[in-house]
């Protein structure tokens, strides 16, 4: 399973990671991105690449 961390201090809740993730790993909760299905992650790194505030840390990327 992928290890994903979202920096809640810098995440602006734009939803780009939610929209681009092919495995629906992310949801917006309380206005912040939250990886709720890490076990479904396919390690494509799209979330890291699309995040405008560099708030996503993914062990494989």
SULURQUI-V666486 format. One record per residue. RES is the residue in one letter. PSI is psi in radians with two decimals (999 if undefined). OMEGA is omega in whole degrees, -180 to 180 (none if undefined). D_LAST is the distance of its C-alpha to the last C-alpha in Angstrom with 2 decimals. Layout:
RES_PSI_OMEGA_D_LAST ; RES_PSI_OMEGA_D_LAST
This chain:
X_2.43_-180_13.70 ; X_2.58_175_10.28 ; X_2.01_-176_10.41 ; X_2.31_176_9.95 ; X_2.40_176_11.89 ; X_2.18_177_13.54 ; X_1.84_-177_15.64 ; X_-0.34_179_18.96 ; X_-0.55_-177_20.63 ; X_-0.28_178_18.70 ; X_2.25_-180_17.97 ; X_0.02_177_20.78 ; X_0.58_-178_20.71 ; X_-0.40_179_20.53 ; X_0.10_180_19.23 ; X_-0.73_180_16.94 ; X_-0.64_178_14.17 ; X_-0.78_-177_17.11 ; X_-0.63_-172_18.40 ; X_-0.38_-175_15.44 ; X_2.09_-179_14.03 ; X_-0.25_-177_15.72 ; X_0.11_180_16.03 ; X_0.78_-180_17.54 ; X_-0.57_-171_15.40 ; X_2.62_169_16.39 ; X_2.67_172_19.88 ; X_2.15_178_21.48 ; X_2.19_-177_23.50 ; X_0.62_177_25.81 ; X_0.22_180_24.29 ; X_2.60_177_20.73 ; X_2.36_-179_17.67 ; X_2.17_178_17.49 ; X_1.72_-174_15.30 ; X_-0.25_180_18.43 ; X_1.04_-178_17.43 ; X_-0.51_-179_14.30 ; X_-0.31_179_16.05 ; X_-0.09_-177_15.85 ; X_2.37_179_12.09 ; X_0.20_176_11.40 ; X_0.70_-179_7.59 ; X_-0.29_178_8.08 ; X_0.16_179_5.65 ; X_-0.65_-179_9.14 ; X_-0.73_180_9.61 ; X_-0.76_-177_7.34 ; X_-0.60_-175_9.00 ; X_-0.31_-176_12.34 ; X_2.03_-176_12.80 ; X_-0.29_-179_15.69 ; X_0.15_-180_15.72 ; X_0.76_-176_12.11 ; X_-0.11_-177_12.92 ; X_2.20_175_9.87 ; X_2.09_-176_7.82 ; X_2.21_-174_5.51 ; X_-0.44_-176_5.74 ; X_-0.09_-173_3.80 ; X_999_none_0.00
